[in-house]
Amino acid sequence: MSSSTAKPPVVQPGAGNNIIISPTQRGNPVLECIRNVGKEFGDIAADYQVGRTTGVLFLSLKYHRLHPEYIHTRVEKLGHSYGLRIILIHCDVSEHREPIREITKMGLINNITVIVAFSYEDAGHYLSTFKQFEHKPPDLIKERVDKDHNSILRTALTTISRVNKTDVETLKSSFGSFANIAKASNDQLQNLPGFGQVKVKNIKNAFDKPFRNRA
Amino acid sequence: MPGLLPFHKSIIERIHDPATNDLLVLARGLGLRRILCTLMKIYDSPKNLVLMVNASQEEESEIGEELGLMGCRNPGLRIVDFEKTNKERQDLYKKGGLISVTSRILVVDMLQANIPTELISGIIVLHAEKVTALVLEAFIVRLYREKNRTGFLKAFTDQPEHITSGLSPLKNIMKELQLRSVHIYPRFHQEIKKSLERRRADVIELSQPLTTSMSEIHQAIIQCITITLSELKRSNTSLDLDDFNVENAYFRSFDIIVRRQLDSVWHKVGPKTKQLVNDLGTLRRLLTYLLSYDSLQFQAYLETLVASNTTSSSGVLKQHPSPWMVTDAANIIFQAAKRRCYTMSPSTKAAERPQVIDVDEEGWDALDEIHGTVGKSSRQNTSRSRKVDKPFWVPQGMDPVLEELPKWTLLADILKEIEGEIIRQESLPPPAVPSTVVPGTNTALVMTSSTREAGILSDFLSDMDAEAPPGTLGRKMMIRKLYSYLAWKGKLNSQQRNDGRGSGSAFAATTFERQNSTALSEALKKKDREKAERSAGRRRVRGGAPSSTTASSSTRKASVEPTLIDVDAPGDSNMEADSFAEFWAATQNATATAVESATVVDADDLDFTSTELLVDFDTNYGLLTPEETVVVRPYSDDGDDSILAEMRPKFIVMFEPNMDFIRRIEVYKSSNPGLAVRVYHMVYGDSCEEHKYLVGIRKEKESFERLIKERATMLLPTLEAKGPGSTSNDALLKTISSRIAGGRREISTTPSQVIVDMREFRSTLPSLLHASNIIVVPATLTVGDYIVTPDICVERKSLSDLISSFNSGRLYTQCELMSVHYKHPVLLIEFEEDKAFSLEIVSDMKSYVKPTAKYPQKKGGGIEGNQAVTSLQSKIVLLLLHFPRVRIIWASSPYATVEIFQELKQANPEPDPVKAISVGAENDAELGAGINSAAEELLRSLPGITAKNVHYVMSKVKNVREFCGLGLEQVQEILGNEPGKLCWEFMHRGE
């Protein structure tokens, strides 16, 4: 994409498909990593406005270590604007436990969600995805039913601990259907290549033991 | 129950004192269970409450049985697992006695005060080697010691090799268990040496060379391992990989070493390295399978491997097969493995398979023939099948080779020798004093490494043709196996073709021909099964007498049923077998009652009753005496001791080397003075088996030496220093420290507490929360995993959980629920302690959680698996866009989570358990009941089942199996029309 290098055109802030970037972010390496969406600079309370109601503050932990008060002043300035408020932390120090804990707590009080990115690439990706997904329906993460038989079977059987995909193949080829696998006896399972006692026991536990005991 | 040996006695003397807490490390095979049971017997009364934790299910039942045999029925060992309700458990605890509890249940009970912790007389911890700061057992000990300073705690382990984690592993274990003394008893301990080396068993070591093709495969696998290892080294030059050599790669622990080495950089290594690490495991398994599977099964496993390796689940050809699979060595493996089964003659390759209908009739006849059945059609077939070695159903152009494992022939020879020896002994004049010493039976005990092997061996022995030239003794069995192999292979192939074609229409497209052939194989299979059942029936009758000896343990019988075969089985007729089977059914009841009454008397009497029964059998049906029976059993740890004691075999064949079992024989021999035991010890010469055995011995010795050294220099944990008097002081400290952490001026009257979902006790977080002085309140929560404050509800996800629940859509539903019921719904993403704190790690797990077609890499040298990372992060973004109120906690380890929780609890009111439980719980009627999470997970993963209806389904059916057995209408009735149909079709597709 050439858009990452091209000068962003000047458009009305808040409209269109561009991420609006606060001028304070000029020179941030993250800008290079925002791909596949348009970018423009504009006067906003957040660092990045990645949607009509979504504002992102960017914080490098290295910077935070030097200026711990910075993020608080930014949050204060943010006030109550935006519906979805995000602090994007760039985790670039090894002593991250303390600052992340502190920022998490602050976020909870101020209704801000924390996202931790582990590289500039990562951070840039988050920013562009927010814009791209702005109007996307949640189908991607909802329960779906359109998967094909084999992958459901694999997902189902591998929930049992110690069962791997080779075993799924073996089960499928020896018994055929899921219902037949459920009916398989201990000995039948035991005789399959690659099936030890523990694996057989786990499988039987999952299929034969009751879900709940009734009081 | 044989008496204790002198060293057993001295160990018990040292550890029995209820005023001390001890850790006992004993070498494997020296009778840890016997010591344990003797110790537990002391406390068998309602006045005591002794808990046993960390025992596996088999161990629980076996220990219970052994205690029963020792006369503990006051009321003996009782077992608490998830099938018992709250109330039942409470009653049980109140009654006292010996109780074995699953750790997860015990923790919850201790937290909910279902168990009177202060009244516990003692806790016995098995498998102490597994105890670390993060496991539930450590949590239990902490809870126990909080309220109870007088009770004892005894920990046991017989796996010194596993005590390796950290700088001072032994000290860590002792610290977690709050113990001060440790007793180490290796095999080379003075007392043990003295007890065992007075009488030695007569051991004959037999080294069997591999066949040419087997050693070819063996070498090729070793070569593959070497290649994989050097590849691994090459791609990770920065790591200290000195331990990476072929010798170490034989062991399972090697995987752990590799993972530990790579964990710190695991997120940086590419999928290639991960594949290599996986491959090492596969190759190691192949090596053991080579020596234990028959040639056909080995071939079948190889084919499955190839099949699962070349295609991904969606049927697309995989682009990165395991590197070893494309080497020359792998080619040798595949070729040689195939050559061991059959060869294809090229001349007839073009010829089609014979007409299906023809094969049908004749195939059955041929099968009958194989089974040595004298059917009505067999007379005319006899001549034919004698001259053709190849049955009719073998495809043309295929010449079955069916190489047998060389140990089979060796075993047959040994059994012949044993037979001769028995006859020789019998011809000798009886010994002068026969009455005082109970002589061993002439039963030959064959020990194998797995149940599967035991099955194969008993098959082999029952169908053995003693006259055949060596190497083909088990031809009959192998032909039968070939048959089922061919049937299986047909299925695999058709399946693969289906896979290749995609999901939808593949089924309809199945050709008529194939349908025919599957129908045929089904029919033949059924026939086969019938045969197997019949022959099983026969076998059981033959071995009826000794089996009733061992059958006194009905629970054990269920898991590892001893299979009994007569050595020189003549080809009995089908009719005979049938009549035996009928007879068996009729007498089974009688035998069962005999056994039941026999359990009250001790083992010696048992032997007597069984002989009596045998006489009965003998006179009526002319069956073989136990002198000529062979029992094949897999090694089964401490259970073997009681088998030896019950069967009293004079001849033992160890089909595979096993250090523990040799010790067991030593103990058995020493506790039965005057018994001449002969042991045959079989090893494949120059194979990994031999090497593994020797290295195993060395490793155990070294780890013992290390432990002894550590004990000598150990600084004892100071934790124990605060005596019972200081508990109040402790509490004060707690309040002060929580006050400082909270930054509050006033002393809080209510201690801080977190409500934790029952299901969460599998994770380490509850234990750590408790360790940091937060009260953990267990409850069955419908919404969320942790309720931190009345407003904050946390859903914890480990990385792999996160991915799978994004894929299944569960997370969406959970966030929906949390948002409805709580002001601050929180998603906690928890990374693992010693792994890298980074999302890139995900690309690894992603590959099998939801494989997608790989896109070509856009940039050279970019982060590998970038696509995978992207999609997880995009999903997080999508989730946040739809639930703007959901907060995310990023915790680099469970310890970090605890800190964050403490921070969140500051200046906030405490959550109310009653309210938390009632939230969203309307649809789950079975609160507080035991949960079988494995079954629940499996059910959830079926199509048509959602987080909303899963509880309803669980209330309708008992288990997954029952659910699978329902008809279409019934499933639709539960799930509704469309999802019901979907679900039913999923379950029954491929039938």
Contacts between the chains, C-beta under 8 A, distances in Angstrom:
chain1	res1	chain2	res2	distance
A	51	B	881	7.5
A	54	B	881	7.3
A	83	B	884	5.4
A	84	B	880	6.4
A	84	B	881	6.8
A	84	B	884	4.0
A	86	B	880	7.2
A	91	B	837	7.3
A	96	B	837	6.8
A	96	B	892	6.6
A	97	B	892	6.0
A	97	B	896	5.0
A	97	B	899	7.0
A	100	B	890	5.9
A	100	B	892	7.7
A	100	B	896	7.6
A	101	B	896	7.0
A	101	B	899	5.5
A	101	B	900	5.1
A	101	B	903	5.7
A	102	B	903	7.7
A	104	B	887	7.7
A	104	B	889	5.5
A	104	B	890	7.5
A	104	B	900	5.8
A	104	B	903	7.5
A	104	B	904	8.0
A	105	B	900	7.5
A	105	B	903	4.8
A	105	B	904	6.5
A	107	B	887	6.3
A	108	B	792	7.5
A	108	B	824	6.2
A	108	B	826	7.8
A	108	B	887	5.8
A	108	B	904	6.6
A	111	B	885	7.8
A	113	B	880	6.0
A	113	B	884	7.7
A	113	B	886	6.9
A	113	B	887	5.2
A	113	B	888	5.8
A	114	B	887	7.0
A	114	B	888	5.8
A	114	B	889	7.6
A	114	B	890	6.7
A	115	B	876	7.2
A	115	B	880	7.7
A	115	B	888	6.5
A	116	B	890	4.3
A	118	B	837	7.7
A	118	B	838	4.5
A	118	B	839	6.0
A	118	B	840	6.7
A	121	B	863	7.4
A	122	B	839	7.0
A	122	B	869	7.7
A	122	B	873	7.0
A	125	B	870	6.3
A	125	B	873	6.0
A	125	B	874	8.0
A	126	B	873	6.2
A	126	B	877	6.2
A	129	B	873	6.8
A	129	B	874	4.8
A	129	B	877	4.4
A	129	B	878	8.0
A	130	B	877	5.4
A	130	B	881	7.1
A	133	B	874	6.9
A	133	B	877	5.6
A	133	B	878	5.3
A	133	B	881	5.8
A	134	B	881	7.0
A	136	B	878	6.4
A	136	B	881	7.5
A	138	B	812	6.3
A	138	B	878	6.1
A	138	B	879	7.7
A	138	B	882	4.7
A	140	B	874	7.8
A	140	B	875	6.4
A	140	B	878	5.8
A	141	B	806	5.5
A	141	B	809	6.4
A	141	B	811	6.7
A	141	B	812	4.9
A	141	B	875	5.3
A	141	B	878	5.6
A	141	B	879	5.9
A	142	B	809	4.8
A	142	B	812	5.1
A	143	B	808	6.6
A	143	B	809	3.1
A	143	B	810	7.4
A	143	B	812	7.2
A	143	B	813	7.1
A	143	B	946	5.4
A	143	B	947	7.5
A	144	B	809	6.2
A	145	B	943	5.5
A	145	B	944	7.0
A	145	B	979	7.6
A	145	B	982	6.2
A	147	B	943	7.6
A	148	B	314	6.6
A	148	B	502	7.5
A	148	B	503	3.6
A	149	B	503	5.7
A	149	B	986	6.6
A	149	B	989	5.8
A	150	B	313	5.2
A	150	B	314	7.1
A	150	B	315	7.1
A	150	B	499	6.3
A	150	B	503	7.3
A	151	B	313	4.6
A	151	B	314	6.2
A	151	B	850	7.7
A	151	B	851	7.7
A	152	B	941	7.4
A	152	B	942	7.6
A	152	B	943	5.6
A	152	B	986	6.3
A	153	B	986	7.7
A	154	B	313	5.0
A	155	B	804	7.8
A	155	B	807	7.6
A	155	B	808	7.7
A	155	B	849	7.9
A	155	B	850	8.0
A	155	B	941	5.4
A	156	B	938	6.2
A	156	B	941	4.0
A	156	B	942	6.0
A	157	B	938	7.9
A	158	B	848	7.5
A	159	B	934	7.5
A	159	B	937	4.3
A	159	B	938	5.4
A	159	B	940	7.9
A	159	B	941	5.2
A	160	B	934	6.1
A	160	B	937	7.8
A	160	B	938	6.3
A	161	B	934	7.2
A	165	B	308	5.4
A	165	B	313	7.2
A	165	B	848	6.4
A	166	B	304	5.8
A	166	B	305	6.2
A	166	B	308	4.6
A	168	B	308	7.9
A	169	B	304	5.3
A	169	B	307	5.8
A	169	B	308	4.5
A	170	B	304	5.3
A	172	B	495	6.5
A	172	B	990	7.1
A	173	B	304	7.2
A	173	B	488	6.4
A	173	B	491	5.3
A	173	B	492	4.5
A	173	B	495	5.8
A	174	B	488	6.5
A	174	B	491	7.7
A	176	B	491	7.5
A	176	B	990	4.2
A	176	B	991	5.4
A	177	B	987	6.5
A	177	B	988	5.2
A	177	B	989	5.6
A	177	B	990	4.2
A	177	B	991	4.4
A	178	B	942	7.9
A	178	B	964	6.6
A	178	B	986	6.4
A	178	B	987	4.4
A	178	B	988	7.4
A	178	B	989	7.6
A	178	B	990	7.9
A	179	B	964	4.0
A	179	B	965	7.2
A	179	B	987	4.5
A	179	B	988	5.2
A	179	B	991	7.1
A	180	B	990	7.8
A	180	B	991	6.4
A	182	B	960	5.9
A	182	B	961	4.5
A	182	B	963	8.0
A	182	B	964	4.0
A	182	B	965	7.7
A	182	B	987	7.8
A	183	B	961	6.9
A	183	B	964	7.1
A	183	B	965	7.7
A	187	B	455	7.7
A	190	B	451	5.5
A	190	B	452	5.9
A	190	B	455	7.5
A	191	B	452	6.2
A	191	B	455	6.6
A	193	B	289	7.1
A	193	B	293	6.6
A	193	B	297	5.4
A	193	B	298	7.7
A	193	B	300	5.6
A	193	B	301	3.8
A	193	B	304	6.7
A	194	B	285	7.2
A	194	B	289	7.8
A	194	B	301	6.1
A	194	B	304	7.5
A	195	B	452	7.9
A	196	B	450	6.8
A	197	B	450	7.6
A	197	B	451	6.4
A	197	B	559	7.9
A	201	B	57	7.7
A	202	B	934	6.8
A	205	B	932	7.2
A	205	B	934	5.4
A	205	B	935	7.2
A	206	B	932	7.9
A	206	B	934	4.3
A	206	B	935	5.1
A	206	B	937	7.6
A	206	B	938	4.7
A	206	B	960	6.5
A	207	B	935	7.3
A	207	B	938	7.3
A	207	B	959	6.6
A	207	B	960	4.7
A	207	B	961	4.8
A	207	B	964	7.9
A	208	B	959	5.6
A	208	B	960	7.7
A	208	B	961	5.3
A	209	B	932	5.0
A	209	B	934	7.7
A	209	B	935	5.9
A	209	B	959	6.1
A	210	B	83	7.4
A	210	B	932	6.4
A	210	B	935	7.5
A	210	B	958	4.9
A	210	B	959	5.2
A	211	B	931	7.6
A	211	B	932	5.5
A	211	B	935	5.1
A	211	B	936	5.9
A	211	B	939	7.1
A	211	B	954	4.2
A	211	B	957	7.9
A	211	B	958	7.2
A	211	B	959	6.4
A	212	B	926	4.9
A	212	B	929	4.5
A	212	B	930	6.5
A	212	B	931	6.2
A	212	B	932	7.1
A	212	B	954	6.1
A	213	B	82	6.7
A	213	B	83	4.6
A	213	B	84	7.2
A	213	B	85	6.4
A	213	B	929	5.6
A	213	B	930	4.7
A	214	B	926	7.1
A	214	B	929	7.0
A	215	B	85	4.5
A	215	B	86	7.5
A	215	B	87	7.3
A	215	B	926	7.3
A	215	B	928	7.5
A	215	B	929	5.8
